[in-house]
Amino acid sequence: MTNRILKKSSLTALLPFLFILGMTACGGDNHSNTDDNGSGSDGNETMIGPIKTVSYISTNDLFPNPERGFYRYTDSKGTPALSEQTLREYRQNNSSLIYRLYYLKDFKNAPISDAFLSQIRQDMGVARKAGIKIILRFAYSIAMDEPDAPLSVILQHLDQLKPILQENKDVIAVLQAGFIGSWGEWYYTTNNLNNDAARKTIIDKILEVLPVERTIQVRTPNYKRNYIGVKTAIQAGDAFSNKAVARIGHHNDCFMASVDDYGTYTDAAVDKSYLNTEGLYVPIGGETCPPDGVDPADCEKAQAEMRNLRWSYLNEDYYKGVNDTWITGGCMDGIIREMGYRLVLQKGEFSEKHAPGSELYANITLQNLGYAPPFNPRKVELILRSKDGKTTYVASLPDDPRKWQPYKSATINAKVALPTDLAVGDYNLYLYLPDPEDSIHDRPEYAIRLGNKDCWEAETGYNDLNIDIQVSASSDLPASQSSIKFTLNSYLIDVLI
């Protein structure tokens, strides 16, 4: 756990023998939706024929999902090296995130040693093996009166860290700006870094060395506003771009702890309104701390605040005095369930008639019941697998889960060309939401599990859409003209070879 701005009181890869799986479909009811002529009623009947509708059943089960929820705290002072076994135990207890604070105390006036850099690389590898992602921060001092490093040294260190950040972006959830002051919280500093000019120089450098697919977080809303030069929150048109405004999120390390959260807010009402919009497009998270001048946040206040401010993650280990209030108040399971995103299938509409080369139509409605949208890039794929499990096809869709905003429905509308050499027979259809990085794309620990009954296939990370796709030898269906196509899953081919 970090201190305050002001006063501080694999699962393994798939093997061929897993292809044939004992599965239960995503709980729900399905029925045909046709008019008197047997044609689909949604205007697509000329291409796809009759439509079958599936209604899905949600569940309140608790389970880990990537880049969201309660994280477990670690730092290089207390845990010099990460343990794969410990990280796997965290996952078993529904934590997919760890916080990793690297203290560079020994390098305030020197380059980071090769040994320390090697340890960081090793930790990243351990996290990857365990199916964990990291909230990352670097700092030089661990007490208010302890020196930090001069600006020139910080910039040198960022150059040294660049290869590690680039090579391991797959397991980095977000990078907190850090470096300045005690605990890297951008306040107490012995090197005159608590000013806009120094902060801008460091943010510029971090954005340069950090992969463009990843965001940083700053400690107060004013830090971002002053850096960007505007008072208004990010607009939808700038979101998910390479622009600086789209790559800077927020962390609050004294959440709900005082009227201004120990200096986090300049004007709480204005700042919270700002974060309410920001949180639709950039990550927001942090930790609680001992309350000062306010009562510990009860269930009603805590859930309302996290919902309003679009929280994606929170420290499980600190501050227990606040977190335990939610256990005794009976809302902890709800917070675990809803923090970050909680994606739930509602309804699916699927074509019933198929032939090799024809079109598969899928119109899938989901709802995000969580506090926030996913904040890192993620793929959306349809998986078509033969009933015997021996052949799998994949189609990559253009949808972006980062746009699936909290408390709103989202629709995946897909028209996908079936292979012209597709074997006649019966197939299952799945929705797969994998990480886009090749190194972990096929790891189920890094895929999103939907909040539906009997939907999740743990061995693959697929979500069963509870629809049988029947492919006939002959059909009057025309050939699909869609640019989106099912292709043989190359990963499975590699495994088989």
N, C-alpha and C positions, 0 to 999 in steps of 0.2 A: 504494500500500500504506500501511496505517496503522501506528502504533507501538503500544507495549504498555501494559498497565495498570501493571505494575511496571517493572522495569528493561528497557531496550531495548538489546539489543546492536545496395420491395415488388414482394420480388416485387410487381409491379403488380397492380391489381384485375383481375378476370376481364373478358375481352372476349367478345363474342358468338362470334367465330370460334374460341374455345377450347371451346365447348360440345361439339363433336364431337371426341372425344379418342381417340387410340390408347392403349388401356389394357391392362394385364395384371392379372389378378385376383390377390387375396391367395392366395399359394401354398397349396394344400391339396387334400384329397380330399373329394368329397361323394357321398352315397348316400342313397337313400330309407330311411326308418325306419317301416315300416308293419306292422300285424298281418295275420292271414289275411283280415280283412274290408276291408283297404285303409284302415283308420283309423289316425290317429296314436295312439301308445302312451303319451301323457303326460296323458291325461284331458281334453284339449281338443278331441277329435275331433268333438264335436257342433257346434262352432263353426268349426273350421278344417280338418278333414279330415286327410289324410296329412301326414306330417312328413318333411322332408329334412334330413339331418345333414351338416355340413361340418366337417372337421378341418383345423386351420391349422398352418402350418409357421413356426417362429420363425427369426429371423436374428440374427447378431452384428454386423451393420452398425452403423457409427457415424454419427450424424446429430444435428443440433440439435433440441431441443424446448423449448417455452416454460418459463421460470421454473425452470430446473434446469441443473446441470452447471458446468463451469469458466467463470468470468467473467473479463473483461478490465478492468483497473484504469484509471481516469481521475480526474483532479481538476482543479479550476478554476485551480490554480496552474500546473500543467504543460501542460494542454491547455485554454486559455480557452474554446474553442468546439469542439463535437463535429463530426466530419466524417462525412457520410453514406457516403462511399466507404470510409472506414476501418471503420465499423460493419458495412457489408456484407461486407467482407473477414473480419471476426470471425465472422460467420455462416457464411461459406464454410468456415471452420475449426472449425465445430461449436460456436461460442459464441453463445448466444441472450441472454446477460446481460452488461451492463457494470456496473461499480461507479462511481458518480459522487459524489465528495466535493467539496462547495462550501465553500471557505474564505471566511468573512465577516470577514477580518482588518481590513478598512477600515471596518467598521461596528460596532466594539465599543462605541461610545458614540453611535451615530446610527442612524437608520432605514436599511434597505437601499435603495440607490439604484434609481431606475427603470431605469437602464441595466443593472444587475446582474440585476434581476428579469426584464427582457426577455431577457437572455442565457439564463437558466434556461428560460424559455418556449421560446426558439428551440431549445435543446438537446433538449427534450422532443419537439418537432416533428421534429427530425432523427432521433431514435431511432425514432419512429413510422414515418417513411418507410423506415427501414432494417430494420424488423421486429425491433427489439431492445427488451428491457425493462431497467429500471434498478433497481439496489440503491442507495438514496439515503441520503446522510448530510450533515449540516452541522456545521461546526466553526469555531472562531475562532483557534486557535493550532496551530503546527506544531512546537513544541519544548516540552520539559518546563518550562522556565523562562519561557515566553512567556505573557502574560496571556490569559485567556479573557474573556467578557463577563459583566456582572452579570445577575442573574435578571430584573430589570425589562426589560432590553434583549432578552433571549432571548424573553420572552413577547411583546414588541412585534414581534419579527421573525417569530415563528410566526403572528401575526395577518396580517402581510404575505404570508407564504408560503401561507396557507390557500387563496386563489383558485387559485394555481398547482397545489397538490396536488389540489384538487377537480377542476379542469379536465383534469388529466393523469393521473388514476388509472389509465387504461387502460394506460399504459406504465410505471407504477411497480410493480415486483414486491414490494418491501418497503421500509420506511423504518427505518434504524437510528437509535436514539434520539439519539445525538450531542449537540452543543451544549456539553456540560460538559467542560472540561479539554482538555489537549493531544490533538489529532487527534479530538476528540469522543469519547474513550474512557471518560469518566466517572471519571477518577482524578485526575490533576494539575489543580489548579484554583487560581486566585488570587482567587476571589470566594466562597470558603466554600460551594461547591456540592456538595462530596463528603459529603453527609449525606442521610438518608432524607427529611427534610422538603423539601429543595430538589429532590431527584429526583422525589418524588411530584408536586410542583407542575408540573414539566416534563412528566412522563408524562401527567398530567391534561390539560395543554394540547395535547400532541401528539395524544392520542386525540380531543380535541375538533376539531382542525383537519383531521386526516387522514380521508379518506372511510372510512365504517364497513366497507367491503368490504376494506380493507387493514389489515395488521398492522404493528406496530413490533417491533424487536428490541432487547434490552438485553444488556449486556456480560457479566454473570455471572448464574447461577441465583439467587443471593441477592438481586439487585436486584429480580427479579420477585416472589420469595417475600415480601420485605419490603413491597413495594408492595401485593400482594394481601392479605397478612396471614395466609396459611396456608402450611404447609411442604409440603403434598402437591401432586402434579402435577394438572393440569387433568383433569377427569372427562369421559367421553364425552358426558354429558348437557349439558355447558356448551359443547362444541366447536361451532365455526362459527356462533356467535351474536354479538350485539353487546356482550356482556359483556367487561369489561376482561381477564379471565382468558383469554378466547379470542382476544384481539387483541394479545397480547404473546408474541413468540418470543425466540430467543436467537442471538447471534453470538459466536464465539470467535476472537479475532484472534491467538492463539498456540497453535493446535491441535497437540496431541501434542508440545509443545516442552519440557515439564518435568513433574515429578510433579504439580504443580497447574496446569499450563498458564499459568505466569507470573501466578498469582493469580486465575485464572478460577474455580477450585474451592476451596471451604472444606474439604470432605471429598470427595475425588475419587470414592470408591465411592458415597457417598450421592447426590452431584450427578449422576453419570452414570446412576444408576438413575432419578432424577427426569427427566432429559432423555430417557431411553429412552421414557418415557410421553409427555412433552410433545411430542416430535417426531412423534407420530401425529396431532397436531392443530394445531401451529403450526410455522412455518419455523425451521430450524436451519442455519447455515452460517458461513463465515468464511474464515480464511487460516492458513497455517502460518507459523512464524518460526524463527530459528536455535535449535536445541536447547540446553538448559542442564541439564547433569547427567543427560541421557539420550541414548541413541543416536538418530540420525534414524530415524523410523518406517519400517520395511521394509514390503514388500508385505503380508505377513500381518497385521501390527499395524494398518497404515493401513486396510485393507479391513474388518477386524474392528471398529475404532473407528467408522468411518463407517456401518457397518451397524448397530451397536449404538445410535449416537446420532442416527440418522435424518437424515444430512446431505443437504441439497438442493443446495448450491453451495459452490464453493471458488475462491480466487484462483489464476488460472493464472500470474500474473506474480510472485508472492511467496509463499513463499520458495523460489527455484529450487533451492537446495541440498537441500531435502527433496523437492520435487516430482520432481526429476531422479532421485532414488533409485528412484522407481516406474517410470521409463522403463528404467533399467538392470536393475531387478528383474523386468521383463516383465509388470507388472500395470497399466500406465497405461491400456491400452485397456479393461480391465475396469472401472477406476474411471470413465473417461469414459462408458462404457456404462451403469453402474448408479447413478451419483450422481443423487440425486433419484428420480424415478419411471422405470420402464421397463415400459410396459404392453404385454402380448402376448396376442393372441387365442389361445384354445385350441380352443374348439368352438362351433359355432352350430347351432341347430335352427330350422327355418323351415317355415312352412306352404307347401304345394305348390299348393293350389287357391285361386284368387282370382277375384272378379268385382267390377265397380263397386259400391261401397257395402258390400262384405263386409269381413272382418277379415284383416289381415296379422299373423301371429304370429312373433315372433323371441325366441329364448332364447339369449343370447350369453354365453359364459363367457370371462373374461379373467383373467390373473394379473399382478400387479405384481412384477416381478423386480428392482426398484430398491431403494435404501436407504430411501426415504421416500415418502409419498403426495404428490400435488399439494397445494399449500397455499393457493391462491387459488380463488375460485369459477370454475366452468367448466360449460358446457352439454354435454348429451349429446343428439345429434340423429340420427335415421335419415333418410337421403336416398334417395328413390326417383326414378330418372331413366330416361327412355325410352332405348331402345337407340340411337336416332339422336341422342341428346344434346340434343334440342330442348325437352324439357319436364322440369322438375324439381319434385318435391314434397318438403316437409320436415315432419317430426314431432318436436316437442320432448318429450323424456322427463323424468321426475322424478328420475332417478338423479343422484347427487352424486359425482364422481370423487375428491373429497377423502376419501371413505370407503373408497377402494380401497387398503387398507393393504399395506405391503411383505410379500412372501413369502406372500401369501394370494390365493385366487381370489375373484373378484367376478362376480356374475351380473346381466345386464341382461335383464329379463323384460318384453317389450313386446307389448301387443295394441293395434293401431292401425287405426282405421277408414280404409278407402280412400275416395277421393272418389266420390260417386255418378255424377259425369260423367267418371270416369276412362276414357280411351280404351283400347279393347281392344288388346292387344299385349304385347310383352316389355319388361321393365324390369330395371335393375341396382339393387342395394341397397348402400348405403354406411353406415358409421358415421362421424359427424362430431363432433369434440370441440373446438368453437370457444371462443374467449374470449367471455364474455357481453356485453362492452361493444360497443355498436352501432358505434363508430368503427373497430373492428378485427375484428368478428365474422366478416366475410367474407374476412379476410386469411389465406391458408394459412400464413404464417410464424408466426401466433399460434395455430394449431390443433395438437393433439397428433397426432404420427405414431406409429402402433403398430409394435412390433418384430417384424413379420412379413414374410416373403418376398413381394416383388412386390405389396405391398398399397397403397402410398402413391401417391396421385395428386397430384403436385406443383402442378398448375395450380389445384386447388380446395382442397387440404387434406383431401380425403375419404379414408377407408380402405375399400377394396373388400372386401365380405363374401363375394365369390365365390359368389353365389347368383343364379340367374335367377328373376325373379318374372314368371310368366305370368298375364295377365289375360284371361279368356274373356268372351264376350258374354252367355252364359247359364249359370246355375249354380243348384244347389239350396241353396247356402250362404245362411244367413240374413244379414240386415243387421247390421252391427256395432253394438253398444251402447256401445262404448268412448268415453270422453271425450277420448281422445288421437286426433288426426286428422291425416292428411296434408293439407297445404294447399300451394297453388301457391307456389313460392319467390318472394316479393315482390322480393327483391334482383335476381333474374334478370329479372323483369318490368321493373323500373326501368332496368336496363341496356339491355334491348331497346327500351324507349321512348326 
